[in-house]
Amino acid sequence: MRKLLLLSLIVIAFCFSSTNSLGQDSTIRMVVDGPTADRVVFQRFAVIGWAFDRNAGVGYGSGIDRIEVYEGTQCAGEVIGQGGLTVRRADVLDYFSLDDSYELSGYNITVEVSATGPFTFTVCAYSSVNVGELLQVTRDITLIPAGMLLSVDYLYDDGPIVENAAITGWAIDARAGDSNGPGIEEIRVFLGETCEGDALANTTLSERRPTEIGRLNLDASYLIAGYSLLLDDLPVGEATLTVCAISSVDATVQSETFNLTVYESDTMPLWPLILVIVVTFSLLFVIVISTNRRSGGESIWSRPWVVALYIGLSLIPAIIVMLYIHRYAVNMPFWDEWLQSVSAYLRTLTDEVNLKHLWKLHNEHRTFVPGIYGLAIAQITSVNILALIFLNFILAIMIWTLVYNLYRCTSESEKHYFILLPAA
């Protein structure tokens, strides 16, 4: 029996220590920083990331022989891109506590294919320490032909806008090529469905848009891709606006048209917020004076109708704020911004970054939980983020003051139930 147990332990140890060609238990570590999963990119794109093999040892470099990119899900077939580790990645050294010989652990490989639509590619890192050992990462993306792209922030069809509104967004023409971006001569806004006639406003690109350019894997010459212009005195009522981008490559025009409802630029009154403050402090005052027990020892909070009335009154500030935001806040959240706030969380699901790394990366932990919560609220209700902040603050005060008074009025034998509140 002892021999059988010993043999079993040896077999288990061998299984955990062995490696295979796919690298499930490999000493190779690799991450594909871009393109990320489900990204839309041009037919010519850059595959970037880092890789190393710990078995190379101190002073012997990254331990990676080469990086190859294949179409499909396997490290076999036609190579559509290849290269070595040529990019310095001090962040990788710091995170994994590697010596300086591993500094050149990054790769940047240009891939160009003729396909369009859904596309799958696999990045393969080959070890120079153990010949034949490799690690692979597969990605699904969407390919589009190189051309013009125009995006308008916050506006959407049948949406609202104020008469003196700022129009922002970004535009590029990828046909300009590397080092010649962004390829846009001018941005113009017209009243109507075409890019003809007298423009309401026009401007050139003047703002940096690193997030959008990074998604498209374009070089630094495309960074100044953002625009911002102010429209004066739009006609109140129903209106059609067309935003047009003119290419500096061949004067091609790309446009986006929106049917909008134009509102007057009212000054936001202060009385709703003042009313919220008055109601809030009135409720708090009621709580304070009600903590005194009546002559018979009975607390006012022991009466169900009092608790129900308090909860009902607590909703008044929330309702006022919601109506206030609905009337005066015309810009709803831009969906790409919601997705950016949870991108770090999505990376944890692909094992490209763990929670410890998440905590270190660019203070991403500050938007980790509220980003997920805000995304869910926005998808369900389309509530403006400003209203969400107001509601969280007001309702949190109301709920916890109520809980505090319920705790004070609860008998000592039942107070242990309140330990469940943090879990809830």
N, C-alpha and C positions, 0 to 999 in steps of 0.2 A: 504493500500500500504506500509506504514511504517512497519507494522508487518511482511508483506511478505519479505521485504528487510532485516529486522532484523533476521528472520528465516533463510534466505539464507546465511547470514554471519555466523551464528552459525554453519550451516551444513558444510560450507567451512572450518571454523576453526577446526571443529572436524575431518574432513578428513585429514588435514595437520598435526594434532597432533597425530593421531592414528598410530599404528604400526601393522605389520602383521608378519607371520611366516617367510617370505622371507627376511624381514629386509629392505624393500625399504626406510622406514622412521625410521629405527631403530637407537637407540643410540649406538649400537655396531659399532665399526670400526675394519676392518680386511684387511690385505694385505697378499697375497701369494708371497713371494720373489722368490721362486723357487719350482719346475721347472717353468720357464716362458712358455708362450704359444708357441706351435709348436716346442718345444725343443725335441731333441733326447736324451733319457736317457736309462740306463740299467733297467732290470726288477726289480732290487732292488734299490730304490731311496729314497731320503730324501725330505719331504715336509717341507719347512721352511717359516717363516713369523712372523707376530705379530697380536695381537688382544686385544681389551679392550672395556669395557662398561663404558661410562662417568657417568652413573647413580649410579655407585658404591659409588661415593662421595670421598671426601678428606680423606685419611688415611685408606680406606677400600679395597685397592688392585685393581686388574685389572677388577674385575666384570665378569670374564669368568669362567664358570664351567668346560668346557672341549672342546677339539678340536677333531673332528672326520673326517675321510676321507672315502668317498664312491666311488665305481665305478659307472659311469653314471653321470647324470645331476641333481639328486635329493639327498636330505639328507634322503635317505631311502634305505632299502635293506641290503646287507652284508657290514659290516664295514671292510675296508682293512687296516686301521691304526687309532690309537687314542692316545691321550696323553693330558697333561696339559701344562700350560705356565711355562716353566722352564729356559728360556733364558733371560738374562738381556739385555734390549734394551734402553740404555741411549739416543739414537737418537730419539726414539719415545717420551720419556719424554720431551726432549728439543723442538721438533717440535710442539707438542700439548700443551706445558706448563702444564704438569701433575705433581702431587706431587710424592714423592719417593715411595709411596706404589704401584705405577703402574710400577715400574722398571722391574719386572718379567712379561713382556708382550709378550715375544717371544716364539715361539714353534719350535721344530725340531722333526718331526715324521718320522720314517722309514716305508716305504711301500714296500712290496715284492709281486709280482703277477707273474703268469705263462704266461700271454698273451704276444704276440708280435705284432708289427705293430701299427696302430693308436689306441689311448687309451684316454678315457675321464674320469676324476675324479673330484669330488666335495669336497671341504673343508668346513666344517660346524663349526661355533663357537656358542656355547650355553651360554646364559647369566645366571649368578648365581643371578642376581638382579631380573629380571622378568622371572620367570620360564616359559619355553615354547617358549621364544623369541630366535631367531637365525638369523645368517647372513651366506650366502653361497657364495662361489666363485667357478666357474667351469673352468677347463682347459682342452685343447686338446694337447696331446703330442704324441710322437712315442716311442715305447719300442723296445729295441734290447737286445738279449741275452748277458750276461756278457762274454767278450772276449777281444781280442787284437784290438787296434785301432792305426793306423799309419797315420800321416798327414805330408805332405811336403809343406813348405811355397813357394809360388810364382811360382813354376814350374807347367807347364801345357803341355799336349800333343801337339806336333807340335809347341812348343814355342821356344824362343831363350835362349841362355845361353852363357857366356863368358868362355874362356878356363881355366882361373883361377877363379873358382866360389866358393862361399860359399853356402853350402846346409844347410838349417835350417828347423826345424819342431818340432813335438812332437810325443810321442808314449806312450801307457800304455797297461797293461794287467790287466783288472778288476778281472780276476780270482785269482789274488794274495790275494784279500780280504782286509778288513779294517785293517789299520795300517801296511800293508805289501807292499804297493805300492812303486814305480810305476810298478813293475813286468817285467821290461825290462833289459836284460843283456847287450845288445850291439846293436849299429846301424852300418850297413855296406853299402857301395855303390859299385856297380859292373857295369862294362861296358858290356852291353848285357841285355838279357831278363830274366835271372835267378839269383839266389843268390848263384851261384857256381863258383869256381875258385878263383883267387887272387882278393881281394878287392882293389879298388882304394884308399879307406880311411875307417877308422872305428873309432868309438868314443863311449863313454858312455853318459848317460843322465846327464846334468850338469846345466841346466837352469830352472828357475821357470816359470811355465805356469799357473798362477792362474785363468785366464779367461776361458781357455779350461776345466780345472779341475772343476771349479765352474759350468760350463754348465752341466757337467756329474754328478754333485752332489757326487763327490768322496771325501774322507777324506784327511786330510793334508799330509798324507804319499805319496800321488801321485803328490804333487806340483812340485817336481823336475822331470818334464816330458819332458823338451825341450832339443834339441841337436843342435850342430853347428859344421860343419867340412868343411875343405878347400880342394878342388880338384885342383891338380896341372897338368897343361899342358894336358888338354883334346884334343883329335884330332879334328882339325878344320874341319867343314863340318857336315854331318848328323851323329848322334850318338844316341844310345839307352842307357839310364841309368836306373838302378834298385836300389831303396833304400829299404833296408831290416832291419826289427826289429826282434831280437831274444828274445824270452820270457825266463825269469828266472824261470818260473813255470815248464815248460816241454820242453823247447827248440823249441817250435813251432815258425815258421817263418811267418811273415806278410810282404808283399812287395807291392811297388808301382812302376810301370814302365812308363817311359816317352820317347817318340821319340822327340829328340831335334835337333835344329840347333846350332852348336857351332861356335861362332865368336872369332876372335882374340881379345886379351885384349888391344885394342888401347888406347892410352892416349888421353883424350878429348882435342881437340885443343881450344885455347882461341879466335881465330879470329872470330867465329860466334858471341860470346857474345860481343866482341869489336865492331863488325859491328852494332849490335843492339844498343849499347850505342851511337855510332856516329850518326846513323840515328835518334835516339830519340832526341838527343840534337840538331841536325840540324833542325828537325821539330819545336822544341821549339824556336829555334833562328828565324826561318821564322815567327813564330807567333808573337814574340816580335817586329820585325821590321815592320810587316804588320799592327800593331795597329795604326801606324801613317796614318792619312787620306791623300788622294791625294789632289792636289791643288783645285779641284772642290768640295771637301767635300765628295767625294765618297770613300767608304772603299773597299779595295781589297776583303773583305769577302762578299761583296754584289754580287759578280759574281759567279754564280752556278758552273762554271767549276773549279774555285779555290777551292771551298769546296769539290767537287768531287775528285779533284787531291789530296787534303790533306787527305781525308779518304782513298784513295787508297794507298798513301805512308805510312799511319799509319799502314796498314796491313803488311808491309814488316817486321818489327821486330817480329810480331806474327808468320809469316810464317817461318822465320829463326829459331826461338826458337822451333817451332814444328818439323822442320826437324832435328834440333840438338838433341832433345829428342828422336825422332824416331830412330836415328842412334845409340845413345850411351846409352840410358836407356833401359835395357833389362827386368827389373822386373816390371810387371804391378801390380796394386793394388790387394791385396788379398780380395776376396769378403766378408769374415767374418769380416774383419776390417772395410769395408764400413758399414756393418750392425751394428757393435758395435757403430759406431759414431751416429747412429740414434736410438739406443735402448731407450734412454731417451724420445725421441719424441713418440715412440710407447707406452711407459708406460703411457703417458698422455692420449692416446686414450682409455685405459682400466680403467681410473679413479683411477689407483693405485698411481698416483702422480699428483699434480697440478703444474701449472707454477711457483708458489711461491716456492714450494718444489724443483722443478727442478733447480731453481736459486741457491739453497743452497747446492745441492748434488754434492760434489767433483768437483766443478768448471765445471759441465757439460754444463753450458751455453756457455762456450768458444767454444764448438764444435757443438752447437745446429744448428745454421743456416748454417755454411759452411759444416757441415756433410750432411745435406739434399741436399744442392746444389751439393756437390761433388758426392754423390750417384747417383743423376740424370744424371750428366755429364758422369760418368763412365759407367752407364748402356747403355747410348745412343751411346757413341763414343769410350769407352775404352781408353780415354785419360789418360796418366800418371799424377799423382797428382802433380809432379814437373812442368810439362808443364802447368798445370792449374794455379799454383801460378804465373809463369812467365806471362802468358796471362792476368790474372786478373790485375796484376800490370801495365803492359805496356798499355793495352787497356784502363784502368781507366784513366791514365795520358792523353792519346790522346783524349778521349771523353770529359773529363772535360775541357781541354784547349780549345777544339773547342767550347764547350758550352759557356765558358767564353768570347771568342772573339765574338761569335754570339750575346751575351748579350750586349757587348759594342757597337756593330754596329747596334743594334736594336733601333728604335725610342722610345722615352719616352712613347708614347701612346700605344705601343705594348709590353712593357717590363713586364706587369702584367701576360702575358702568361707563363713566366718562373717559376711562382709559382707552376705550375703543375709538374715540374721536380722531386721534392722529392717524390710525389705520384707515378710517373712513375718508 
